């Protein structure tokens, strides 16, 4: 009965949208078609399962539920409480966590929340530099994290790996209250235990942002920071294929007392999320997180995660064979970062590829002299192609098409990219065939994974 009510509600909403706002309806239809017919290698993308999208669009969105299960500030939260408890229980099982807060609206907000829970303005933090693979919220000067705190940045060694020696030296010199690890464009395994050892040596907390490796961690294909870090954050999109939202998780330190010896660290996180940083949570998104966590617990997710890894390795190897400079020499996760040819820059490469229906993002690389809006590199990710059930053979074909575009593109005086019409037509046709042979599950309403 409940499923039929949900289905009728969604069908009625779509019919009303089509009738009353055809302009917006058409935009949504065209976007859906665009996703199906373009090849997304954007590392920050994934793909939301149709059942997760159904939860996001359900009538639970109408409930206002400030507070936590059993302690809300409004009535009518019985089923919302159960949905949140379900999301927490499933996330704990997926990641082996002792404490999970499922209310953060996104991973960036989760990072800020952790900082507000344990730091004071002006405190020192140590994070990975943005051009070395770090994220804006890890202390970039253009981000709130870089404006509120005294930030010192660590980076990579000459091999393109995290320089743990530099990290320790900086920690001993500056005595940070928080060390941030996890990245946005680093391609190798992160030694969370080693970072925790440095933190313990200087009396710092560790925040591990695993947004780009959360699915691999869930599948056991990357070491987990749950017990090594004091706090672990992630988005629930990208590699978890859920709704756009965030999680804050804790392992063995969940019941550890904070500096004031009056509250545990998990209690600090709880009050930092609400009421310090957020008001009413997005209950429909929390319910969708519960659905996404259940999908991660199914046997098929391990197969999907392995495709993510295999495809990333294949992309890196194929680029290297064609003479491209692959940063870090390869990848241990889903990210592949490479330097564009000398006659190009990152933004021109991105625009040229997009004109041929291949989606990537420009990205700074270590030692980059160009700004982030231009950059000298391109970042690829294998989340979406793995969801399409593509494999290493198709990754070879993808790199062949990328190389075709980058070989023929030229930069116009105003900075735009120009790809010869015949080359563009050839590549677009190949991409269309590839996408039709390996459709997105949510675009065809077939079973995912």
Backbone torsions as a table, in degrees:
resi	resn	phi	psi	omega
1	UNK	NA	-45.0	-178.2
2	UNK	-63.3	-39.9	-179.6
3	UNK	-63.2	-39.4	-179.4
4	UNK	-67.5	-37.2	176.4
5	UNK	-63.0	-44.7	179.5
6	UNK	-61.3	-46.0	-178.2
7	UNK	-62.4	-43.1	179.7
8	UNK	-64.9	-37.4	-179.9
9	UNK	-63.7	-44.7	179.9
10	UNK	-66.4	-41.8	179.6
11	UNK	-63.6	-41.4	178.8
12	UNK	-64.4	-40.9	179.2
13	UNK	-62.8	-42.0	179.4
14	UNK	-66.4	-41.8	179.4
15	UNK	-63.7	-40.8	179.3
16	UNK	-65.9	-42.3	178.6
17	UNK	-60.5	-44.8	-180.0
18	UNK	-61.6	-40.0	-175.7
19	UNK	-77.6	-43.8	-170.8
20	UNK	-94.0	-21.9	-179.2
21	UNK	-140.0	66.2	-176.9
22	UNK	-61.2	-27.9	179.7
23	UNK	-64.5	-49.1	178.7
24	UNK	-68.6	-40.4	178.6
25	UNK	-56.5	-43.7	-179.6
26	UNK	-64.7	-38.8	177.5
27	UNK	-60.9	-43.4	-179.8
28	UNK	-66.6	-39.3	177.3
29	UNK	-62.8	-44.5	-179.0
30	UNK	-65.9	-37.4	177.7
31	UNK	-64.9	-41.3	178.0
32	UNK	-60.2	-43.7	178.7
33	UNK	-66.3	-39.7	179.2
34	UNK	-59.5	-42.7	179.6
35	UNK	-61.9	-37.4	-178.6
36	UNK	-70.8	-26.8	-171.4
37	UNK	-110.3	6.3	175.2
38	UNK	-119.6	154.7	-178.5
39	UNK	-97.5	108.5	-179.8
40	UNK	-92.0	116.8	171.2
41	UNK	-116.1	25.8	177.5
42	UNK	-75.0	121.3	-174.3
43	UNK	-65.0	-26.4	-178.8
44	UNK	-85.8	5.9	179.5
45	UNK	-108.9	163.7	176.0
46	UNK	-147.1	-106.1	177.9
47	UNK	170.0	126.4	-176.1
48	UNK	-92.6	126.7	-179.8
49	UNK	-61.8	147.7	-177.8
50	UNK	-59.6	-35.5	179.8
51	UNK	-69.0	-32.9	175.8
52	UNK	-67.3	-42.5	178.4
53	UNK	-63.5	-33.8	177.9
54	UNK	-64.6	-38.3	178.3
55	UNK	-65.7	-43.6	-179.8
56	UNK	-58.9	-33.8	-178.0
57	UNK	-93.1	11.4	-177.9
58	UNK	-84.9	168.3	-173.8
59	UNK	-72.8	-5.5	175.3
60	UNK	-61.4	-19.5	178.5
61	UNK	-59.0	-21.3	-176.1
62	UNK	-78.3	-7.8	-175.9
63	UNK	-87.8	131.0	171.9
64	UNK	-95.7	127.6	-169.3
65	UNK	-144.4	56.7	176.3
66	UNK	-61.7	138.7	-179.2
67	UNK	106.1	-158.0	-177.0
68	UNK	-126.8	163.0	-179.4
69	UNK	-49.3	128.7	-179.3
70	UNK	84.4	-10.4	-178.9
71	UNK	-139.8	56.8	180.0
72	UNK	-90.4	161.4	177.3
73	UNK	-97.2	5.0	179.7
74	UNK	-139.5	154.4	175.9
75	UNK	-82.5	169.3	175.5
76	UNK	83.7	25.4	-173.6
77	UNK	-108.6	16.8	-176.0
78	UNK	-56.5	-50.7	-176.3
79	UNK	-78.0	-31.4	174.0
80	UNK	-61.7	-43.5	177.7
81	UNK	-58.3	-44.5	-178.5
82	UNK	-66.0	-37.6	178.4
83	UNK	-65.8	-41.6	179.3
84	UNK	-66.7	-41.7	177.4
85	UNK	-62.0	-36.3	178.3
86	UNK	-67.0	-42.8	178.3
87	UNK	-61.7	-42.4	179.7
88	UNK	-63.9	-48.4	-177.2
89	UNK	-61.4	-41.0	-178.9
90	UNK	-70.5	-40.1	178.3
91	UNK	-64.6	-39.0	176.2
92	UNK	-58.9	-42.2	-178.9
93	UNK	-68.9	-40.6	-179.5
94	UNK	-61.9	-45.7	-171.0
95	UNK	-106.2	-1.1	-178.9
96	UNK	66.8	34.4	-177.1
97	UNK	-92.6	155.9	175.2
98	UNK	-95.5	-27.7	178.6
99	UNK	-136.7	136.5	176.2
100	UNK	-138.7	131.6	171.1
101	UNK	-110.1	118.9	-174.6
102	UNK	-100.3	8.9	-175.4
103	UNK	-86.9	-22.5	-177.3
104	UNK	-55.0	137.5	-176.5
105	UNK	-71.9	-25.3	178.9
106	UNK	-163.2	170.6	-178.4
107	UNK	-67.4	-38.1	178.4
108	UNK	-60.2	-43.2	178.6
109	UNK	-67.3	-34.5	176.6
110	UNK	-62.6	-41.2	178.4
111	UNK	-62.6	-46.6	178.6
112	UNK	-61.7	-37.2	-179.2
113	UNK	-64.6	-43.2	176.9
114	UNK	-59.9	-44.0	-179.7
115	UNK	-61.7	-42.4	179.5
116	UNK	-68.4	-25.9	-178.9
117	UNK	-72.5	-31.7	-171.4
118	UNK	-124.5	-4.5	-176.7
119	UNK	-119.4	161.4	170.2
120	UNK	-115.3	151.7	177.0
121	UNK	-52.8	134.0	-178.5
122	UNK	94.9	-13.3	176.6
123	UNK	-62.3	157.9	-177.4
124	UNK	-93.0	133.5	172.5
125	UNK	-126.4	155.3	178.8
126	UNK	-123.0	118.6	-178.3
127	UNK	-138.4	164.8	179.6
128	UNK	-73.6	134.7	179.5
129	UNK	-60.6	145.8	-176.7
130	UNK	-59.8	-42.2	-177.6
131	UNK	-79.8	-1.1	176.1
132	UNK	-102.6	-4.7	178.2
133	UNK	126.8	-2.1	-178.7
134	UNK	-76.3	-179.6	-178.5
135	UNK	-114.0	158.4	179.3
136	UNK	-52.5	-41.4	-175.2
137	UNK	-80.7	5.9	178.1
138	UNK	-95.7	12.1	176.2
139	UNK	122.0	13.4	178.6
140	UNK	-61.6	140.0	-178.5
141	UNK	-64.1	-19.3	178.7
142	UNK	-87.9	-3.2	-178.3
143	UNK	-106.7	158.9	178.7
144	UNK	-56.8	-34.9	179.6
145	UNK	-62.0	-33.4	178.7
146	UNK	-82.5	-16.7	-179.9
147	UNK	-91.5	-30.4	-177.7
148	UNK	-84.9	-26.2	-170.5
149	UNK	-124.9	161.2	176.1
150	UNK	-84.9	105.9	-169.3
151	UNK	-104.5	136.0	170.9
152	UNK	-125.7	140.5	-170.8
153	UNK	-114.8	137.4	170.9
154	UNK	-106.5	168.6	-176.6
155	UNK	-150.1	-143.2	-172.4
156	UNK	-110.0	158.0	175.5
157	UNK	-89.6	-171.8	-176.0
158	UNK	-68.0	-15.3	177.8
159	UNK	-92.5	1.0	-179.0
160	UNK	81.0	18.4	179.4
161	UNK	-108.3	156.1	178.1
162	UNK	-55.2	130.2	-179.9
163	UNK	-87.9	88.4	-177.5
164	UNK	-66.3	-28.2	176.2
165	UNK	-65.5	-44.6	176.8
166	UNK	-63.5	-41.6	180.0
167	UNK	-57.9	-45.9	-179.5
168	UNK	-66.3	-41.9	-179.8
169	UNK	-62.5	-42.4	178.1
170	UNK	-65.6	-38.2	179.2
171	UNK	-65.6	-41.4	178.6
172	UNK	-66.9	-34.0	-178.8
173	UNK	-75.8	-42.9	-170.7
174	UNK	-104.4	-11.3	177.1
175	UNK	49.2	62.7	-178.6
176	UNK	-67.3	154.1	172.7
177	UNK	-84.6	-20.7	-178.6
178	UNK	-144.6	133.3	171.6
179	UNK	-110.6	124.6	-179.6
180	UNK	-102.9	128.0	174.9
181	UNK	-129.2	175.2	-167.3
182	UNK	93.2	155.2	-167.3
183	UNK	-143.4	-178.9	173.1
184	UNK	-120.6	-17.3	178.3
185	UNK	-145.2	17.6	176.9
186	UNK	-85.0	137.5	-168.5
187	UNK	-107.3	0.4	-174.7
188	UNK	-113.8	168.2	-179.4
189	UNK	-63.1	139.8	177.8
190	UNK	-100.3	129.3	179.9
191	UNK	-88.8	85.7	-176.8
192	UNK	-64.1	-36.2	-179.2
193	UNK	-64.0	-39.3	179.9
194	UNK	-66.2	-39.2	178.2
195	UNK	-67.3	-38.4	177.6
196	UNK	-63.8	-38.2	179.0
197	UNK	-61.2	-40.5	176.9
198	UNK	-64.9	-42.6	-179.9
199	UNK	-61.7	-43.5	178.8
200	UNK	-63.1	-34.0	-179.2
201	UNK	-65.7	-32.9	-176.6
202	UNK	-109.9	2.2	178.5
203	UNK	75.7	37.7	-178.7
204	UNK	-108.5	157.9	168.9
205	UNK	-85.7	159.1	175.6
206	UNK	-120.5	127.6	172.4
207	UNK	-111.9	119.5	177.6
208	UNK	-106.1	114.2	176.7
209	UNK	-96.2	106.4	-172.2
210	UNK	-108.8	26.1	-177.2
211	UNK	-49.5	-39.7	-175.4
212	UNK	-90.0	-2.3	-179.8
213	UNK	-132.4	11.0	-173.9
214	UNK	-61.0	-41.0	179.8
215	UNK	-66.4	-39.1	177.7
216	UNK	-66.4	-36.8	175.9
217	UNK	-64.3	-46.0	179.9
218	UNK	-58.8	-33.6	-178.6
219	UNK	-90.2	0.6	-179.8
220	UNK	77.7	20.2	-178.0
221	UNK	-101.9	4.0	173.7
222	UNK	-149.3	142.4	177.9
223	UNK	-55.4	143.7	-179.2
224	UNK	-93.8	141.2	176.4
225	UNK	-94.5	3.4	-169.4
226	UNK	-52.8	-43.8	179.3
227	UNK	-95.6	-19.5	179.0
228	UNK	-77.2	-41.6	179.4
229	UNK	-91.1	152.8	173.2
230	UNK	-70.8	-37.1	-176.8
231	UNK	-135.8	136.6	176.7
232	UNK	-124.7	129.6	179.3
233	UNK	-121.4	155.0	174.2
234	UNK	-160.7	156.1	166.4
235	UNK	-82.9	166.6	179.1
236	UNK	-108.0	8.7	176.5
237	UNK	-97.6	-132.9	176.9
238	UNK	36.6	-102.1	-171.4
239	UNK	-91.3	-3.8	175.9
240	UNK	-101.5	-8.4	173.3
241	UNK	56.5	33.6	179.1
242	UNK	-110.7	-155.4	179.7
243	UNK	-79.0	169.8	176.0
244	UNK	-78.4	107.8	-178.2
245	UNK	-168.4	-174.7	-178.6
246	UNK	-137.0	165.9	175.5
247	UNK	-133.3	146.8	166.1
248	UNK	-121.0	125.2	-175.3
249	UNK	-127.2	154.4	177.5
250	UNK	-140.8	150.9	176.9
251	UNK	-110.1	-118.5	-172.8
252	UNK	-65.4	-16.3	-179.0
253	UNK	-92.9	4.6	-175.5
254	UNK	-58.7	-38.2	-177.5
255	UNK	-99.9	9.9	177.3
256	UNK	-72.8	138.8	178.7
257	UNK	-71.8	144.5	175.8
258	UNK	-75.7	-175.8	-175.4
259	UNK	-61.0	-29.9	-177.2
260	UNK	-87.2	-1.6	176.7
261	UNK	60.2	19.2	179.5
262	UNK	-110.8	-25.2	179.8
263	UNK	-134.1	148.5	174.9
264	UNK	-75.1	164.6	179.3
265	UNK	-63.4	-37.0	178.3
266	UNK	-67.7	-33.8	175.8
267	UNK	-66.2	-36.1	176.6
268	UNK	-63.3	-42.6	178.5
269	UNK	-64.0	-43.7	-178.7
270	UNK	-56.5	-48.0	-178.1
271	UNK	-77.7	-23.4	177.1
272	UNK	-71.7	-37.5	176.6
273	UNK	-66.6	-52.8	175.6
274	UNK	-139.0	123.3	17.4
275	UNK	-103.1	4.7	-172.9
276	UNK	-66.5	-49.8	-169.5
277	UNK	-105.9	-29.0	-175.1
278	UNK	-132.2	155.7	172.5
279	UNK	-100.0	-122.5	-178.7
280	UNK	-65.8	129.6	179.8
281	UNK	-75.1	162.4	175.6
282	UNK	-83.3	90.3	-171.1
283	UNK	-65.4	-30.4	177.4
284	UNK	-67.7	-36.0	177.2
285	UNK	-70.2	-38.6	176.9
286	UNK	-61.4	-43.7	177.2
287	UNK	-61.9	-38.6	178.0
288	UNK	-67.7	-32.1	174.3
289	UNK	-63.5	-38.8	176.9
290	UNK	-60.2	-42.6	178.7
291	UNK	-64.2	-43.5	-180.0
292	UNK	-63.7	-40.9	179.5
293	UNK	-62.7	-38.3	178.5
294	UNK	-62.3	-38.7	179.9
295	UNK	-66.1	-33.2	178.4
296	UNK	-68.5	-22.9	-179.1
297	UNK	-84.5	-7.0	-178.9
298	UNK	-82.8	149.8	-176.8
299	UNK	-56.6	-32.3	-176.9
300	UNK	-64.7	-21.6	-178.6
301	UNK	-67.8	-34.2	177.3
302	UNK	-59.6	-38.2	178.1
303	UNK	-66.9	-41.3	177.8
304	UNK	-63.2	-44.2	179.8
305	UNK	-62.0	-38.0	178.4
306	UNK	-66.9	-35.1	175.6
307	UNK	-64.9	-38.1	176.7
308	UNK	-55.8	-48.5	-179.0
309	UNK	-66.7	-47.8	-177.7
310	UNK	-61.5	-40.3	-178.8
311	UNK	-69.1	-38.2	177.7
312	UNK	-63.9	-43.9	176.9
313	UNK	-59.3	-41.5	-178.8
314	UNK	-66.9	-40.1	177.1
315	UNK	-61.0	-47.5	-178.6
316	UNK	-62.7	-45.1	-178.1
317	UNK	-65.5	-39.8	-179.4
318	UNK	-67.7	-40.5	176.6
319	UNK	-62.4	-43.2	-179.5
320	UNK	-63.3	-39.9	179.5
321	UNK	-63.0	-27.8	179.4
322	UNK	-91.1	8.6	173.3
323	UNK	91.2	7.1	179.2
324	UNK	-78.5	146.0	177.7
325	UNK	-82.9	101.7	179.5
326	UNK	-87.7	117.1	-175.2
327	UNK	-65.8	132.5	-178.2
328	UNK	81.3	-1.6	177.3
329	UNK	77.4	2.9	-178.6
330	UNK	156.4	-153.4	-177.4
331	UNK	-150.9	148.8	172.5
332	UNK	-116.0	3.0	179.3
333	UNK	-131.8	-134.6	-179.0
334	UNK	-107.2	-2.8	-174.1
335	UNK	-96.3	136.7	172.0
336	UNK	-127.1	122.8	-178.8
337	UNK	-117.1	127.6	179.9
338	UNK	-137.7	155.1	178.8
339	UNK	-82.7	134.1	178.8
340	UNK	-74.6	159.9	178.6
341	UNK	-58.2	155.3	-174.5
342	UNK	-57.1	-29.9	-177.3
343	UNK	-81.0	0.2	-177.1
344	UNK	-123.1	174.1	164.2
345	UNK	-131.9	177.4	-173.0
346	UNK	-63.8	-42.5	-176.6
347	UNK	-68.9	-36.4	177.1
348	UNK	-66.2	-42.4	177.9
349	UNK	-61.4	-43.6	179.6
350	UNK	-60.7	-46.6	-178.6
351	UNK	-66.2	-39.5	179.3
352	UNK	-63.7	-44.3	-179.4
353	UNK	-67.1	-39.9	179.2
354	UNK	-63.3	-35.9	178.5
355	UNK	-64.4	-17.8	178.1
356	UNK	-107.1	16.5	175.2
357	UNK	71.8	24.8	173.8
358	UNK	-114.2	119.4	-173.8
359	UNK	-103.2	123.9	178.2
360	UNK	-139.1	-175.8	170.0
361	UNK	-135.4	140.9	172.6
362	UNK	-62.9	149.4	-177.0
363	UNK	-155.6	139.4	174.8
364	UNK	-67.4	149.9	177.1
365	UNK	-121.8	162.0	-179.4
366	UNK	-53.0	131.5	-179.2
367	UNK	77.3	12.9	-176.7
368	UNK	-64.5	129.7	177.2
369	UNK	-93.8	-7.2	178.1
370	UNK	-94.0	154.4	177.9
371	UNK	-73.0	169.5	-175.7
372	UNK	-65.3	-25.4	-179.5
373	UNK	-80.7	-9.8	176.9
374	UNK	-116.5	-60.6	173.8
375	UNK	64.1	165.0	179.8
376	UNK	-116.2	3.8	-177.3
377	UNK	-130.9	171.2	174.6
378	UNK	-129.8	135.3	178.5
379	UNK	-107.2	130.2	175.5
380	UNK	-113.8	156.1	174.3
381	UNK	-143.5	149.8	-172.6
382	UNK	-104.3	9.2	-177.2
383	UNK	-60.4	-49.3	-172.8
384	UNK	-75.3	-39.0	178.7
385	UNK	-67.3	-31.2	175.2
386	UNK	-66.6	-38.5	177.5
387	UNK	-62.7	-31.3	177.4
388	UNK	-76.0	-0.8	-176.9
389	UNK	69.1	21.2	171.0
390	UNK	-72.6	155.3	179.8
391	UNK	-129.0	-170.8	-177.8
392	UNK	-54.9	-34.3	179.4
393	UNK	-62.6	-42.0	178.9
394	UNK	-70.9	-30.7	177.5
395	UNK	-65.6	-35.8	175.5
396	UNK	-61.2	-41.3	178.7
397	UNK	-67.2	-39.9	178.8
398	UNK	-60.5	-45.7	-179.4
399	UNK	-66.6	-36.9	176.5
400	UNK	-58.1	-42.6	-179.3
401	UNK	-71.9	-38.6	175.5
402	UNK	-59.7	-45.3	-179.3
403	UNK	-64.4	-38.3	177.6
404	UNK	-59.4	-45.0	-179.3
405	UNK	-66.2	-49.1	-175.5
406	UNK	-68.8	-24.4	177.3
407	UNK	-73.5	-34.8	-173.6
408	UNK	-98.5	-14.3	-176.3
409	UNK	-71.1	147.6	171.1
410	UNK	-131.0	151.3	-177.6
411	UNK	-90.8	125.1	177.4
412	UNK	-78.5	160.3	-177.0
413	UNK	-53.9	-35.6	-178.2
414	UNK	-83.6	4.6	176.2
415	UNK	94.4	-1.6	177.3
416	UNK	-78.0	162.9	179.8
417	UNK	-100.6	140.7	177.4
418	UNK	-126.7	119.2	176.9
419	UNK	-110.1	129.8	179.3
420	UNK	-51.9	142.2	-175.2
421	UNK	-57.1	-40.5	-177.5
422	UNK	-68.7	-36.2	177.6
423	UNK	-67.6	-44.1	179.5
424	UNK	-61.3	-45.4	-179.3
425	UNK	-61.2	-41.0	179.5
426	UNK	-63.4	-45.5	-176.9
427	UNK	-71.0	-42.8	179.3
428	UNK	-59.5	-42.5	178.7
429	UNK	-63.2	-41.0	179.2
430	UNK	-65.9	-40.9	178.5
431	UNK	-65.6	-41.4	179.5
432	UNK	-60.9	-44.2	179.3
433	UNK	-63.9	-42.3	-178.9
434	UNK	-63.5	-43.5	-179.3
435	UNK	-68.6	-33.8	178.1
436	UNK	-72.2	-33.0	177.1
437	UNK	-72.8	-27.8	-179.2
438	UNK	-129.9	76.3	-174.6
439	UNK	-72.7	156.0	172.9
440	UNK	-69.0	131.7	-178.4
441	UNK	-57.3	-42.2	-177.5
442	UNK	-73.1	-15.8	178.9
443	UNK	-86.5	-12.2	-177.6
444	UNK	-119.6	-1.0	178.5
445	UNK	60.9	26.3	175.7
446	UNK	-100.0	168.6	-178.3
447	UNK	-64.7	132.4	177.8
448	UNK	-87.2	174.3	-176.3
449	UNK	63.2	NA	NA
